[in-house]
């Protein structure tokens, strides 16, 4: 029997956000479980992170949280998960999240969300990953970021095939067909410099 697939979600840890984003996190977590996936995420019980994790747990998904010790010390780690891994640093956190995931979904978030997103996009660009990266562009939240990426292509700092690494869903429902489209084949070392 084939092992269950895991989706890693990158999203904000702030709870002071628009209700539409909170609802999207709930819907995403619910659909993760309903569609038979497991969830991997940053391990917090706050903000969209905690909302998505709680919804996934409630819908029957197994949820893995990965949190660095310094954040766990602030008591933001989610203690109700199936598994909580506490790492020594942020780099180990991202490595474990990557290793334990089959795809990445990006909900609204801040600088940490962008850091995580661009790391996995870069790995795909360099041919180190073939895992889907799907931005859930809820209410156009990521439009400015996508415009910036298009600008990088237009000015020659990125290639069109590298832009295609970032798949865009305009609703939570649109995320899951894109997640299922593995492996991703765009991006290679050759396309970076040649």
LINHUPE-V856222 format. One record per helix or strand of 2 or more residues. SS is the DSSP state (@ for helix, = for strand). FROM is the first residue (numbers start at 1). TO is the last residue. If there is no record, write none. Layout:
# LINHUPE-V856222
ss=SS from=FROM to=TO
ss=SS from=FROM to=TO
This chain:
# LINHUPE-V856222
ss== from=6 to=10
ss=@ from=19 to=34
ss== from=38 to=41
ss=@ from=47 to=58
ss== from=63 to=68
ss=@ from=69 to=72
ss== from=83 to=87
ss=@ from=90 to=99
ss== from=103 to=106
ss=@ from=111 to=125
ss== from=132 to=136
ss=@ from=138 to=140
ss=@ from=143 to=154
ss=@ from=160 to=163
ss== from=166 to=169
ss=@ from=172 to=179
ss=@ from=189 to=193
